[in-house]
Amino acid sequence: MLSPLPTAPLRLRLDAHALADNWRALDALSGAARAGAAVKADAYGLGAGRVVPVLAAAGCRDWFVAHWREVPDVIAHVSAASVAVLHGPLNDADVAFALATGVCPVLNSLPQVARWRAAGGGRCHVMVDTGINRLGLAMQDLSDPLLEHLDIDLCLSHLASADEDVPQNALQRDRFGEVRNMIGARRYSLANSAGIALGSAYHADLTRPGIGLYGGVARRELAGVVRSVARPEAALLQIRDLAPGDAVGYNATYVAPKAMRVGVVSLGYADGYLRCWSNLGVLRHENAKLPVIGRVSMDLAAVDLSQAPDLHEGDWLALDYDLPEASKNSGLSQYELLTLLHRRFSRL
Ligand SMILES: *Cc1c(COP(=O)(O)O)cnc(C)c1O
């Protein structure tokens, strides 16, 4: 018999209170509209199995995933009818899966509409492209007879630049107004997290926050509204004492200027801690700052322990991972920072 699997040297703590509070805050900011939740990509890497029950208890009733294979983790906790699959049905297997589970496809193109109708269809959502030129029916498709008598629950569109103050926002809002006159649906939805902060003209009936739920600040107005949710931590594997002139890591990109104590941490680019953090990132132990020195490798990074001389092998170090700040420092987006952290972390 296999003995129990040892714990991972990486853990991702989830602040469930912050997560629930973020949803409530974004729901309140959505005014008369309700807030749903984008839980695609395993809830942005935090684990749909943990995130969905917390948000459901907070009052969330509408869920968005991208792939059909993301459905089981969500419907383990909430009703299938409340789950929308953004990529839509690409083939008959997708349609069969939708019909068997009761999850709702988002139809993005006339071929997808035809496929859904041919299978008997039923309740569906429809995405219309109002300017992002990504997924969705084009405005000129909307008079197609295929769309007549379709049972559309939610008609949605997606903002391209809601995190910026640009004319494209008002343009998409106005186009969405036209869409509402052309497509009969029970509910309409336009705003992602940043779109919520653009005000009531963008709220329609349902908003679809993602990054904001998980502590990302998509626009400055959201800075005091949402707070950090993800706390990644890595184990200290080894401690070494360097003499002046000793080099650290691949290609010796850091050379000790003095005698110093260095910690080797179980954290590398295979864990989503990319090489851009080499000689740049910071880990923490309580209030001590532990700068990353040398190159981040696949499974390991080294930190300067000068500020925390009493650490031991096996101690846990926290990543400095405030999303807006980490994004500014690394050049990675807040979305990338979260979804990268997926792999070898155990989730607490
Ligand atoms: C990912 C996604 C969202 C959530 O966007 P955030 O910027 O994370 O709030 C909303 N709607 C659609 C269609 C999406 O793909």
Ligand as a Chemical Component Dictionary entry (heavy atoms), coordinates in Angstrom:
data_LIG
# 
_chem_comp.id                   LIG 
_chem_comp.type                 NON-POLYMER 
_chem_comp.pdbx_formal_charge   0 
_chem_comp.three_letter_code    LIG 
# 
loop_
_chem_comp_atom.comp_id 
_chem_comp_atom.atom_id 
_chem_comp_atom.alt_atom_id 
_chem_comp_atom.type_symbol 
_chem_comp_atom.charge 
_chem_comp_atom.model_Cartn_x 
_chem_comp_atom.model_Cartn_y 
_chem_comp_atom.model_Cartn_z 
_chem_comp_atom.pdbx_ordinal 
LIG C1 C1 C 0 -12.736 36.500 -18.021 1  
LIG C2 C2 C 0 -14.012 37.130 -18.372 2  
LIG C3 C3 C 0 -14.664 37.977 -17.456 3  
LIG C4 C4 C 0 -14.026 38.439 -16.165 4  
LIG O1 O1 O 0 -13.138 39.479 -16.434 5  
LIG P1 P1 P 0 -12.259 40.204 -15.309 6  
LIG O2 O2 O 0 -11.510 41.246 -16.044 7  
LIG O3 O3 O 0 -11.384 39.164 -14.716 8  
LIG O4 O4 O 0 -13.211 40.767 -14.310 9  
LIG C5 C5 C 0 -15.929 38.440 -17.797 10 
LIG N1 N1 N 0 -16.498 38.110 -18.976 11 
LIG C6 C6 C 0 -15.888 37.336 -19.894 12 
LIG C7 C7 C 0 -16.567 37.031 -21.173 13 
LIG C8 C8 C 0 -14.631 36.832 -19.632 14 
LIG O5 O5 O 0 -14.007 36.071 -20.553 15 
# 
loop_
_chem_comp_bond.comp_id 
_chem_comp_bond.atom_id_1 
_chem_comp_bond.atom_id_2 
_chem_comp_bond.value_order 
_chem_comp_bond.pdbx_ordinal 
LIG C1 C2 SING 1  
LIG C2 C3 SING 2  
LIG C2 C8 DOUB 3  
LIG C3 C4 SING 4  
LIG C3 C5 DOUB 5  
LIG C4 O1 SING 6  
LIG O1 P1 SING 7  
LIG P1 O2 DOUB 8  
LIG P1 O3 SING 9  
LIG P1 O4 SING 10 
LIG C5 N1 SING 11 
LIG N1 C6 DOUB 12 
LIG C6 C7 SING 13 
LIG C6 C8 SING 14 
LIG C8 O5 SING 15 
# 
